Amino acid sequence: MKLTFLGGVGTVTGSKYLLEANNKKVLIDCGLFQGRKDLRLQNWAALPIDPKAIHAVLITHAHIDHTGYIPLLIKKGFSGPIYATEATVDLCKILLPDSGHLQEEDARHANKYGYTKHTPVLPLYTKEDAVRALSYFKPIKFGNPVQIFDDFQASWHRAGHILGAAFIHCKSEETRILFSGDIGRLNDPIMKPPVLIEATDYLVVESTYGDRLHEMSNPVEKIAHVINRTTKKGGTILIPAFAVGRAQSILYYLSKIKEANLTQDIPIYLDSPMAIDATDMMHSHPHDHHLTKEECNKTCQVATYVNTSDESKWLDLQVLPKVIISASGMATGGRILHHLKVFAPDPRNTILLTGYQAEGTRGAFILEGKSEVEIHGKMVPIRAEVANITELSAHADYEEILTWMKGFQHPPRKTFITHGEPQASLSLKKHIEDQLSWPCSIPQYLAVESL
């Protein structure tokens, strides 16, 4: 086997790993680069491999940093199968068309207001491109080996990150390699935990929180405190949230807050058609999470769903205290930007960040305490209170990753540390070497490893 790192190294976005065996090529994940401009520009650059030469694509989970390049890969000539778990396929039916729509909207805004040097601005791909890409997906079940081609098998194992998230274990001849994708929390109140893997020859592991430990305090109490503090000022709580995973976690905790009467009864709005659809999917994939049918109903019913853009605009005109949950989680696009332009300049309001903020994103700038951020070509003051709750992360921290690794009966021959900012990857490498004595490395972009 030969492994080439085409993304997801030195950063948390753009996951793409090219695996070659028996003169055939398989791509593990096919994500968009997000965040810094230099990363986003890589989405426009030609891949170092002809997409027509790729036999198949294997997907760990549905998030755009792992799937968002698929429509472009197909536009450039890929015509093979795309394998993913059943829930991942269902989520991609929501996420990919939305990504295409956002690409078109961003291009339309840039052309309308002229805040770019390029004329005309074109989308990376369209909603139509994304819808067409869905026909290439082939759903598979957890644990069932799939014969990708002669003497090359892959199996998907529950990773606990979001609905459908999986580790992918590939085997060719006598060599095995496991791709972790994103590893979920070991004791998440909603998602089932990642399964233990007994053995593999090589491991590609994420390191998003490789340098951090999650706080152990109760998110219910912290969220309730933020809501009470803000409503006393007559303000609005604005929550940027990833539509798949984070939005559902927030709704779950808000349902617990409401059930316990920890705050005054203020309206809660879920302003993201994609998050609404993803929330409804909790009912159709009950085996992926812990929630009972009653808990699932309460989670899905705690907020008023906002579907149309007119309804979204109406929220910005309402002066009474409220909670607005809207995508995207790192404020890189979507309806959250329009809400930020309205609510961020007012000190009565609160921007509540609840997830990882990649370097170079608006969410990271807001968390860093920047006094203003650029939105749609104009600088918007950040005078609202900024709160951050890390307990809601869907990524394992370094202790949880190490605990999961200790489930291996034998150490891999080598562990490749990916999907993290440089400091996080370095930190996880040290923890693995100090505690487990496993040989590991941090690959660079376009690095090639013979397995």
Residue pairs with C-beta under 8 A, 6 or more apart in sequence:
1 19
1 20
1 21
1 172
1 175
1 177
1 450
1 451
2 19
2 20
2 21
2 448
2 449
2 450
2 451
3 17
3 18
3 19
3 20
3 177
3 202
3 204
3 416
3 448
3 449
3 451
4 17
4 18
4 20
4 48
4 49
4 446
4 447
4 448
4 449
5 16
5 17
5 416
5 418
5 443
5 444
5 445
5 446
5 447
5 448
6 16
6 17
6 18
6 27
6 47
6 48
6 49
6 445
6 446
7 13
7 14
7 15
7 16
7 17
7 29
7 31
7 33
7 42
7 445
8 14
8 15
8 16
8 17
8 29
8 31
8 65
8 418
8 419
9 418
9 419
9 442
9 443
9 444
9 445
9 447
10 421
10 422
10 425
10 444
10 445
11 33
11 35
11 39
11 358
11 359
11 420
11 421
12 35
12 65
12 208
12 356
12 358
12 419
12 420
12 421
13 31
13 32
13 33
13 34
13 35
13 39
13 65
13 358
14 31
14 32
14 33
14 34
14 39
14 42
14 43
14 65
14 69
15 29
15 30
15 31
15 60
15 65
15 66
15 181
15 418
15 419
16 27
16 28
16 29
16 30
16 31
16 69
17 27
17 28
17 29
17 179
17 204
17 418
18 25
18 26
18 27
18 28
18 49
18 54
19 25
19 26
19 27
19 28
19 170
19 177
20 26
21 151
21 152
21 172
21 173
21 175
22 149
22 150
22 151
22 152
22 172
24 55
24 149
24 152
25 49
25 53
25 54
25 55
26 54
26 55
26 56
26 57
26 58
26 148
26 152
26 154
26 170
27 54
27 56
27 57
27 58
27 73
28 57
28 58
28 60
28 168
28 170
28 179
28 204
29 57
29 58
29 59
29 60
29 66
29 67
29 179
29 181
30 57
30 59
30 66
30 67
30 68
30 69
30 70
30 73
30 82
31 63
31 64
31 65
31 66
31 67
31 68
31 69
32 43
32 64
32 65
32 68
32 69
32 99
32 124
33 39
33 40
33 42
33 43
33 65
34 40
34 64
34 65
34 330
34 332
34 358
34 361
35 330
35 332
35 358
35 359
35 360
35 361
35 364
36 359
36 360
37 360
39 360
43 69
43 72
43 124
44 124
47 73
47 76
48 446
50 77
51 73
51 74
51 76
51 77
51 78
52 76
52 77
52 78
52 79
54 73
54 78
54 80
55 80
55 148
55 149
56 80
56 81
56 82
56 83
56 148
56 149
57 70
57 73
57 78
57 80
57 81
57 82
57 83
57 136
58 82
58 83
58 84
58 148
58 154
58 168
58 170
58 179
59 66
59 67
59 82
59 83
59 84
59 88
59 92
60 66
60 88
60 159
60 165
60 166
60 167
60 168
60 179
60 180
60 181
60 182
61 67
61 88
61 91
61 159
61 161
61 162
61 164
61 165
61 166
61 181
61 182
62 84
62 87
62 88
62 91
62 92
62 95
62 162
62 163
62 164
62 165
62 244
63 95
63 162
63 182
63 242
63 244
63 245
64 95
64 99
66 181
66 182
67 92
67 95
67 96
68 95
68 96
68 99
70 82
70 92
70 96
70 130
70 133
70 136
71 96
71 99
71 100
71 125
71 129
71 130
71 132
71 133
72 124
72 125
72 129
74 129
74 132
74 133
74 136
75 125
75 129
79 136
80 136
81 136
81 137
81 138
82 133
82 136
82 137
82 138
83 137
83 138
83 140
83 146
83 148
83 154
83 156
84 92
84 137
84 138
84 139
84 140
84 156
84 164
85 139
85 140
85 141
85 142
85 156
85 164
85 165
85 166
86 139
86 140
86 141
86 164
86 285
87 163
87 164
87 281
87 285
87 288
88 139
88 163
88 164
88 165
88 166
89 137
89 138
89 139
89 164
90 163
90 164
90 281
90 284
90 285
91 162
91 163
91 164
91 244
91 278
91 281
92 134
92 137
93 134
94 243
94 244
94 274
94 277
94 278
94 281
95 243
95 244
95 274
96 130
96 131
96 133
96 134
97 127
97 130
97 131
97 134
98 127
98 243
98 273
98 274
99 130
100 123
100 125
100 126
100 127
100 128
100 129
100 130
100 131
101 127
102 333
102 334
103 123
103 124
103 125
103 126
104 123
104 126
104 127
105 333
106 121
106 123
106 333
107 120
107 121
107 122
107 123
109 115
109 376
109 377
110 116
110 118
110 121
110 377
111 119
111 120
111 121
113 376
113 377
114 377
115 376
115 377
140 146
140 156
141 156
142 156
142 157
142 158
142 166
143 155
143 156
143 157
144 155
144 156
145 153
145 154
145 155
146 153
146 154
146 155
147 153
148 154
151 172
151 173
152 170
152 171
152 172
153 170
153 171
153 172
154 168
154 169
154 170
154 171
155 168
155 169
156 166
156 167
156 168
156 169
157 166
157 167
157 168
157 169
157 195
157 197
158 165
158 166
158 167
158 192
158 194
158 195
158 288
159 165
159 166
159 167
159 180
159 181
159 182
159 183
159 184
159 194
159 195
160 183
160 184
160 185
160 186
160 188
160 191
160 192
160 193
160 194
161 181
161 182
161 183
161 184
161 191
161 194
161 245
161 394
161 395
162 182
162 184
162 191
162 244
162 245
162 394
163 191
163 244
163 245
163 278
163 281
163 282
163 285
163 288
163 289
164 285
164 288
165 181
165 182
165 184
166 181
167 178
167 179
167 180
167 181
167 194
167 195
167 197
168 178
168 179
168 181
169 176
169 177
169 178
169 179
169 197
169 200
170 176
170 177
170 178
170 179
175 201
175 202
175 451
176 199
176 200
176 201
176 202
177 200
177 201
177 202
177 203
177 204
177 451
178 197
178 200
178 202
178 203
178 204
178 412
179 204
180 203
180 204
180 205
180 206
181 206
182 206
182 208
182 394
182 395
182 419
183 194
183 205
183 206
183 395
183 396
183 400
183 401
183 404
184 191
184 193
184 194
184 394
184 395
184 396
185 191
185 193
185 214
185 393
185 394
185 395
185 396
185 400
186 193
186 194
186 396
186 400
186 403
186 404
187 193
188 290
188 394
189 252
189 290
190 248
190 249
190 252
190 289
190 290
190 291
191 288
191 289
191 290
191 394
192 288
192 289
192 290
194 396
194 404
196 404
196 407
196 408
197 407
197 408
198 407
198 408
198 409
199 408
199 409
199 410
200 408
200 412
201 412
201 413
201 451
202 412
202 413
202 414
202 415
202 416
202 451
203 412
203 414
203 415
203 416
204 415
204 416
204 418
205 401
205 405
205 415
205 416
205 417
205 418
205 428
206 395
206 401
206 418
206 419
206 420
207 398
207 401
207 417
207 418
207 419
207 420
207 424
207 425
207 427
207 428
207 429
208 356
208 395
208 419
208 420
208 424
209 356
209 393
209 395
209 396
209 397
209 398
209 401
209 424
210 398
210 401
210 417
210 420
210 424
210 425
210 426
210 427
210 428
210 429
210 431
211 398
211 423
211 424
211 426
211 427
211 428
212 390
212 397
212 398
212 424
213 397
213 398
213 399
214 390
214 391
214 393
214 397
214 400
215 390
215 391
216 391
217 391
218 391
219 253
219 389
219 391
219 392
220 253
220 256
220 257
220 260
220 262
221 262
222 389
222 391
223 250
223 253
223 254
223 257
223 352
223 389
224 257
224 262
224 263
226 237
226 350
226 352
226 387
226 389
227 237
227 257
227 263
227 266
227 323
228 262
228 263
228 264
229 350
229 385
230 236
230 237
230 321
230 348
230 349
230 350
230 385
231 237
231 263
231 264
231 266
231 321
233 347
233 348
234 319
234 320
234 321
234 348
235 321
235 346
235 348
235 349
235 350
235 384
236 321
236 322
236 323
236 324
236 343
236 348
236 349
236 350
237 321
237 322
237 323
237 324
237 349
237 350
237 352
238 324
238 326
238 336
238 339
238 340
238 343
238 344
238 349
238 350
238 351
238 352
238 384
239 250
239 323
239 324
239 325
239 326
239 351
239 352
239 354
240 326
240 327
240 328
240 329
240 330
240 331
240 336
240 340
240 351
240 353
240 354
240 363
241 247
241 250
241 272
241 275
241 325
241 326
241 327
241 329
241 354
241 355
242 327
242 328
242 329
242 355
243 272
243 274
243 275
243 278
243 327
243 328
243 329
244 274
244 275
244 278
245 278
245 394
246 329
246 354
246 355
246 392
246 394
247 270
247 272
247 275
247 278
247 279
247 325
247 327
248 275
248 278
248 279
248 282
248 299
249 354
249 392
249 394
250 325
250 354
250 392
251 270
251 279
251 299
251 300
251 302
251 303
251 325
252 291
252 295
252 299
253 392
254 268
254 302
254 303
254 323
255 295
255 298
255 299
255 301
255 302
257 263
258 265
258 302
259 298
266 320
266 321
266 322
266 323
267 304
267 320
267 322
267 323
268 302
268 303
268 304
268 322
268 323
268 325
269 303
269 304
269 305
269 306
269 315
269 322
269 323
269 324
269 325
270 276
270 279
270 303
270 304
270 305
270 306
270 325
270 326
271 306
271 311
271 312
271 315
271 324
271 325
271 326
271 335
271 339
272 306
272 325
272 326
272 327
272 334
272 335
273 307
274 327
275 325
275 326
275 327
276 305
276 307
279 299
279 300
280 300
282 289
282 291
282 296
282 299
282 300
283 293
283 296
283 300
286 293
286 296
289 296
291 299
303 323
303 325
306 312
306 315
309 335
312 326
312 335
312 338
312 339
313 338
315 322
315 324
315 339
316 338
316 339
316 342
316 343
324 339
324 343
326 334
326 335
326 336
326 339
327 334
327 335
327 336
328 334
328 336
329 354
329 355
329 363
330 355
330 356
330 357
330 358
330 361
330 362
330 363
330 364
331 337
331 340
331 361
331 362
331 363
331 366
331 373
332 361
332 362
332 363
337 362
337 375
337 376
340 351
340 362
340 373
340 375
340 380
341 375
341 376
341 380
343 349
343 351
343 384
344 351
344 366
344 373
344 380
344 381
344 382
344 383
344 384
345 380
345 381
345 382
345 383
345 384
346 383
346 384
347 383
347 384
347 385
348 384
349 384
349 385
350 384
350 385
350 386
350 387
351 366
351 382
351 384
351 385
351 386
351 387
352 387
352 388
352 389
353 363
353 366
353 367
353 386
353 387
353 388
353 389
354 388
354 389
354 392
355 392
355 393
355 394
356 393
356 395
357 363
357 364
357 366
357 367
358 364
358 421
359 421
362 373
362 374
362 375
365 373
366 373
366 382
366 386
367 386
367 388
369 386
370 382
371 381
371 382
372 379
372 380
372 381
372 382
373 379
373 380
373 382
374 380
396 404
398 427
398 428
398 431
401 428
402 431
402 432
402 435
402 436
405 432
405 436
405 438
406 436
411 436
411 437
411 438
411 439
412 438
413 439
414 439
414 440
414 441
414 449
415 432
415 438
415 439
415 440
415 441
416 440
416 441
416 442
416 443
416 449
417 425
417 428
417 429
417 432
417 440
417 441
417 442
417 443
418 425
418 442
418 443
420 428
422 442
425 442
426 442
429 440
429 441
429 442
432 438
432 440
433 440
443 449
